[in-house]
Amino acid sequence: EILSLINLFDRQAIPPKFLSYNKQQHAGEPITEIQFVKALGVLKAFSFITEDKDHNLDMHRLVQLVTRKWLANRGTIQRFTGQALLAVSQAYPYGNYENHVICGAYLPHAQAVLDSKDTGFKDERVARASLLHCVAGFFSSQGQWKDAERFQLNAIKWRKAVLDNEHPDTLNSIANLASTHQNQGRWKEAETLGVQGMDMRKKVLGNEHPSTLNSVQVMKMYKKVLGDEHPDTLTSMNNLAYTWKSQGRYEDALTLLQNCLHLQQQKLGPDHPNTISTHTTLTHWTKETTQTP
């Protein structure tokens, strides 16, 4: 069971955390820690897997190939494919600034399970959509906008299919895609998506739900709870600047974006993708303002 599950991840640096799902699901009953450790010991003794200094597991390429063929012949590869997808989806956090290290470490495993065929089960489709959403967040935090857009589009596709067009999770993915378009300089597309998303949020959640609070309220809340220089606070400042610009408050938008850039340079550094994106946007807006008669 453990060997079959490990086989569906990337073959290197497999975190033991991924195997906890198998411990809970074995034959419908949880297995004990002693049974689990004993099973790992047998696999190591026969060199099916090895353990590195960080206690992550590795599998030889030939062992992986033979095991996959064995699973296919037995007709059980679909079951373990689903388990592997659920395991990684549960373990993979949203790829924001605080989680970028662990998201980078888990990325090969996320890509491995996302490359697998759809099993058709709803819970696994929901897990696939969630994992796509979280991986997209990681690419956004790294400034890899094309990759972020690709994963966000897939997340939206799966969430619309499995959940609903107006489900809060779907709307969240749409909002993130709008943000990516902003960072790519695709202003019209970003504004169109942003307006559509906000209208749907108000329709589904109501005007007073935290997700539909206006940008000023959101920024004040982040400043109070997280502090002026927290990455989420800086993101809310950036979003508010876009809102003010769309409302024709160009001077307010420029001033706020300048303040945001200053804080990003101090907190994140001048070479961080978010800092570079804000600097590019500020330059673009400044040129627009000076060219306006």
Summary of the structure (lengths in Angstrom):
residues: 293
radius of gyration: 22.5
end to end distance: 70.2
largest distance: 76.9
contacts: 896
relative contact order: 0.07
helix: 75%
strand: 2%
